[in-house]
Amino acid sequence: MNLRRKALEGLRFQFYLKIIGVILSQVSAITLAVILTPRDFAIFGVAMVFVGLGGSISEFGLGSAVIQSTSEPGATLRTATVLRLIMASGVSVSLLVVAPWIALIYQRPALTYVIWALCPVVMLNFVSFFPRIDLTKSLRFKRLFIPEAVAGVAGMLSGIAFAIAGYSFWSLVITATVSPAIYAIAMTLLRPWRPSMRLKGDLARQLLRFGGQLSLGDLLFLVFGNVGIVVLGLVMFDGVGYFLVAYSWTISMGLSLFNALDNVMFPVLSTIQMDKDKIRRGYLLIARYLCWAIIPLGFLTIIVAPTFVSVLLGTKWIPSIPIIQVLGFAAIMLVLALPYQSVATAVGRPREILLFNAIGAAVISAVSPPMIHFFGVMGLAASFLLASGLLFGWVLSRLRVIIGPISGSVLRVSVAPVLGSICFAVPILLAQQVVAPSGAFLVLEVGLAIATYVVAMGLLTHGNFIDEVRQLTHSFIRS
């Protein structure tokens, strides 16, 4: 089976499962938001900032380093697994020790127990490391994606059940621990493996050298995404809950769709890392598909936010409406900038990712504290918008260095989706001025947006959009 067919097969399974997963995830998010309070989300969100930081340190870029490496596949993966075990163990112990101090700083005793309860997630991710990387490296996408989808659904259902039973923020903890537990078990059954402490020094140094740069980049990206939450929690703790709900409907949803594409395209691009022409064409293809999906999705989220929040989430979440609208624009620019990271990694340029994430972290770290001080949650949302815009500009300027002069082509493929999105945004905005929010009106808004966008894109691209979507759909079905 050639690379194109394997990529299409991966995309087909990932497409179906990710769409189902995103729908179920958002239904779960609505259910939990209706049942829980902003403070519940804030407690869980602050805890996950520190657990996520620990998880990134324990990963240390080793997965990407193994996928990108061309040296002794079996020995390289075994060596990476030993390194992963050492780091995951160290991080787990560190989290257990620092949890009470974090709770003391935020004056929230519950944070100690929440962080302790989330510590097993770090070791569970280690358990699934070997089979996950082995299946990714060999492009066996079907075995890779189905367990992820099943685990995600199980985690969501568990969380909703505990929320209904009255377990407040613990229901979110259940969701975060059940999913990786089931995933680890499923992956181990699908790709059995035995732990080994055999470590090849030369391979370990190679992996740590490459992975170290990626890991630092990942840590900087975590700073970009979470430093504002850390500051906001100290100034306005409940505001973290409003921000996280808005984030889940904008940036998080966009990242989820991007990851569906990237999980397939990164290993495929890594196999052709020496052919810049193929990588350039692949990047433009990814950029076009992302523009077609992310731009209208972002506009739709921004436009229907008032109706959506009022009707589905309830009046307690009304303060999240302007946050959603600001983060919607940030999500568009951030998601469109991210394929640059995958391409840079695939061609062996991890330093580019380091620079990308350093810019994002520096901007957020400098801008968000004063913005939060003066404007609260909206200040943090505005900081994300500024940082995302700067990162998108940085990517356009650096593409020439990585894969050649294609920045103009990237901008051109975004023009039609922007115009198509404006075509549905304007009439919906006008209708909102005279129609009261309701479930029927929300359905009408979404239906009108989809129909108008498809028609507008067909006209703007002279039918190419509809033809290519049809061909892509047939490729998914028949691959």
N, C-alpha and C positions, 0 to 999 in steps of 0.2 A: 504494500500500500504506500503510495507516494505521500510527500509532505502535505500537498494540497488536500488530498483526500482525508488524511488524518486530521488536518486542521478543521475541515468541514464537518467531519464526524464529531470532533470535540466541540465545535461550535453548536452543532445540532443538539447534542445532549445538554450542553451548558445553557443554550438558549431556552429550551423547554423547561429545564429544572430551575434556572435562575428566574425566569418570568413567574413560574409558580411560587418559587421561594420569596420573591419580592412581594407578590400579592399577599401571600400568607403572613409575611413579616409585617407588612403595613396593616393588615387586619388585626394582627396581634398587637401592634403598637397602638391602634385605635382603642382596642379593648382595654389594654392596660392603662392608657391615658384616662379613659372614662372611670376606671375603678380606683386608680391610685392618685396621689397628690403630687404637686410639683416638688415637695420636700422629699418624697420617696425617691423620685428620679434623681434628685440632687445627691442624696446619700450614696446611692448606687453609682452615679456618675463620677463623683469625686474618688470613690474607692477604685473604680475601673481605670482612672487616670494612672494611678500608681501601679496597679497590677498590669496594665497594658505596657507601661514603661519597663517593668520587670520582664514581661514576655518578650519584648523587643530585644532586650539585652541578651536573654537566653537564646534567642534565634541567631543573633550575631551575623546575619546575612549568609549563614551556612547553606541554607536551601538553595538560594540563587547561585552561590559559589559552586555547588555541586552540579547544578543544571548547566551552568556555563562552562564548566571544566571539560577538557578533552582528554584528561589523564586517567588511566586505570579506573574505569567507572565503579567497579565493585569495591576496590580498596578505598577509593575516594569517599564513597558513601559510608562505608564502615567507619572510617576515620572521623568523618563529620558527625556521625551518630555518637561516638564517644565524646567528642568535644561538646556536643549538644547536651548530653547527660550531665557533664561536669557543670556547665553553665546553668542549666535548669535547676539543679540541686542547690547551687549557690544562691541563685535568685530566690528560690522558695524560702530558704532559711532567712535571707535578708528581709523579705516581706514580713515574715512572722515576727521578726525583731522590731522593725520600724513601725508596724501598725499602731501600737499604742501612742507613739509620738505624733503620728499623723492625726489621730483622733484628738489628742491634746491640743494641737495647733488650731484645729477647726472647732474645738469645744463640742464635739459630737461623739460621745462614747461609743455609739453604735458602729462607727467606722472601724474600730478595732476588730470587731467580730465579723463584719462584712469582708474586710480584707483577708482575715484568716480563712473565711469560708471560700474565698475566691482563689486562694493559693494553689489548690490542686489543679487548677486550669493550666498552670505553667507546666507541671509534670505530665498532664494528659496530652498537651500539645507535643511534648517530647515523644511520648509513646507512638503517636501517629506520624512522627517525622520520617522514619525510615521508609515505610510503605508509601507515604505520600510523595516523597521525592523520587523514589524508584519508579512509581507509576507515571509521574510527570515526565521524568527523563526519557522514558520509553514511549511517551505519547499514548498511553492507554487511558484515554479520557473517560470512557464509560465507567470503569471501575473506580475512577477517582471522584467523579461528580455525584453519583447516586448516593453513596454513604453520606456525603456532605449534606445533600438535600434531606435525606431521611433524618439525620441528626438534628438539622435545623428545625424541622417540623416538630420533632419530639420535644425539643427544648421550648419551643413556643407554646405548645399545648400544656406542658408542665407548668410553665410560668403563669399562664392564664388560669389554670386550675387552682394554683396556690393563691393567686390574687383574688379570685372569687371566694376562696375560703377565708380571706381576711389576713393574709400574711404580709401585707404592705410591701416594703422594699425587698423583703426576702424572696418574693415571687420573681423579681428581676435577677436575684442571685441564682435561683434555681434554673432559670433559663440559661444563664451564662455558664453553668457547670454541667448541666445535663447534656447539652449539645456536644461539647468536646469529649465527654465521657463515652457517649454512644458512637461518635465518630472514631475515637481511638480503638474501641472494641471492633467495629466494623472493618476498619482498615487492617487491623492485625489479622482478622479472619480471612480477608481477601488476599492479603500478601503477608503470610506468616514470616516472622523473623525472630532471631535470637540475639539478645544483647551480647556484645563482645567488647572487651576492654583492650583489644589490639589497636595500637595507635602507630601509624607510620609518620615519623617525624617530618620528612620532607613534604608529604602531602598535608600534614597538619599546618605547617608553616605557610604553604601555598594557600590553603583555605582561609586561614586567619588573616593573611595579608589582603586577599581579595574581599573576604567577608567583612573584615574590619572597616574598610571604607564604606561598604554598603550599610553596615550596622550603625556607623556614625551618622550616615545619611538618614537611616530609619529613625534614629533617636532624635535627630533634628526635626524630622517630619512630625514626630510625636510632640515635640516642643511646640511646633507650629500649630498643631491641632488642640493642644491641651494646656499650654501655659496660661491662656486667657481664662480657662475654666478654673484653674488653680487660684488665680487672682480673684475671679468673680466669686468663688466660694468663700473667700475671706471677707469680701466686702458685702455681698448680697447672696447668702447661701441658697435661698429658695429660687433665686434667679437662674441658678444652674439648671434647675428642672425645666424652666421655660426654654432656656437655650438648647438643651439636649433634645427636647421634643421637636423644636424647629429644625435642629441639625439633622434629626432622623428623617425628616420629610424633604430635605434638600440635599445637602452634601453627602450624607450617608447613603441615600438612595442612589445618587449619581455614581458614587464610588462602587457600590454594589454592582451596578450594570457595567462599569468599566472593568472591574475585576473579572467579570464573566468573560469578557473579551481578552483581557490580559493573561488569564490563566492558560489560555490556549496559544495566544500569539507569542508570548515570551519564549517558551521552549522551542517553538517553531523558528522564530527569528534567531535563536541561539545556534540552531543547526546551520544557518546560512550567514553566520556573522562576518565572513570574509567577502561576501558579495554585496557591496554597498548599493548597487543598482536595485537589487531585489528588495533590500531592506527599505530603500527610499520608496519604492512602489508599495510595499507593505504598510509603511507608515501613512502614506496618503490614503490608502484604503481604510485603515483604522480611523484616521481623522475624518474622512467623509461619513462613515457610518456613525461615528460618535456625534458629529454635528447634526446629522439627520435625527438622532434620537434625543440627545441631551439638551439641545437648544429648545426644541418645542416642549420637552418635559419641564425644563426650568421655567419657561414662560407660563406654562399651564399652572404650575405650582404657585407661582407669584400671583397670578390673576385670580385663581379660585380660592386662595387662602382664607379670605373673610368668610365665604360661604361654608367652606370645608370645616373650619374650626368652630364656627357658631353652631352648625347643624350636627356634626359628628362628635367632636371632642367635648363640647359644652362650654358654658360661660367662664368656668374657672381657668380656661386656657386662652381666653381672649388676648391677654398680653403677648402671646407668642405670635400673633398675626404679623405685625411689622417685622419681627425677627425673621420669620419665614420668608417674607418678601425680599429682605436684604440678602439673606443667605442664598436665596434662589439665584440671584445674579452671580454671587460668589461661586456657587456650585458649577455653573456653566463654564466659567473661565478656568477653575481649578481642574475639573475633569478633562477639559480639552488640552490642558497642559501636561497631564500625567503620562500619556504615551511616550513622551520624550524620555522619561526615566527608564521605561522598558527597553527602548531602542539603545540608550546609552549603556545599559547593563549587558544587552545582547552582544554589542560590539566590543565589550571589554573596557568600557570607560566609566568605572564607578565614581571617579572624581567628579564627573559632571553631575551626578545625583547628589553628591555631597554639597556642591555649590548651590544647586537648586534648593535643597532643603535648608541650607544655611541662610539663604536670602529670606525664605518664608519665616524661619524661626526668628531671625534678627528683626524683621519688620513687626511681627506679632509681639515679640518681647518688648520692643521699644514703644509701640503705639498703643497696645491694649491696656496697660495699667492706667495711663492718664485718661484714655477714652472711657474706661470702666468707671473711673473716679467721677467723671463729669456727667456721663450719660448712661451709666449702668449697663444693663444687658444689651441695649441698642449700640452702645459704644463698642462692645466686643464684636457684635455682628458687623459693624462698619469696619472694624479692624480686619476681619476676615475678607471683606470685600476688597479693601485696599491691597492686602497681601496677595490675594488671588489674582488681581489685575496685574500686579507687578511680576508675579511668577509667569503668567501667560506671555507678557512682553519679553521676559527673559528667555523663555523657550523659543520664541520666534527669532530672537537674535542669535541663539546658539545652535539652531538646527543646521546652519551652514557649516559649522565646524564639525558636527557629528556625521551627517549624511549628505550634505550638499545644499545648494540653494533652492529650498522648497517652501520657504516661509510665505511667499506670495501665493503659492498654490493652496496652502492651508487656509489662508484668509479668504481666498476665492470660494472654496467649498463651503464656507460658513455663511456667505451672503444670502443664498436662497433660503436656508432654514431660518435665518433671522427675519427676513421679509415675510416668509410664510407664517411665522409665529406672530408677527405684528398684525397680520391679516385677521387672526382669530382673537388677539388680545383686545383690539380696539372695540369691536362690537360687544364683547363680553363686559368690558369696563362700562360702556354706555348703558347696557342692560342692568347692571348692578345699581345704577343710580335710581332706577324706578321700580325694581323688583325686590321684594323682601327675601332674605335667605330662607331656603327650604330644601328638603331632600330632592324634590322634583327639579328645582332650579339648578341644583348642583349637577344632577344627571344631564340636564340640558346644556349646561356650561361645558362639561367634558365632551359630550357628543358633538356640539357645535365646533369645539376646538379641533377635534380629530378630523371631522369632515372638511372644515375650512382649510386646515393645514395640508391635507392630501391633495385637494383641488389646487391650492395655491402652488404647492411644490410641483405638481404635474405641469402647470402652466409655466412656472419660472424655469424649469429644466427642460421644457419642450418634450415632456413625456418620459425623459430618461429616468427620473426618480421612480415612477410607477413601474417601468420596465425592469429596472435593476432590483427593486424590492421583490417583484414577482420572480425574477431569476434566482435571487438569493433564497427566497422561500422554497423554490423547487429544489435548489441545491441542498438545503437543510433536510428536506423530506426524502430526497433520493440518494443522499450520500451514504 
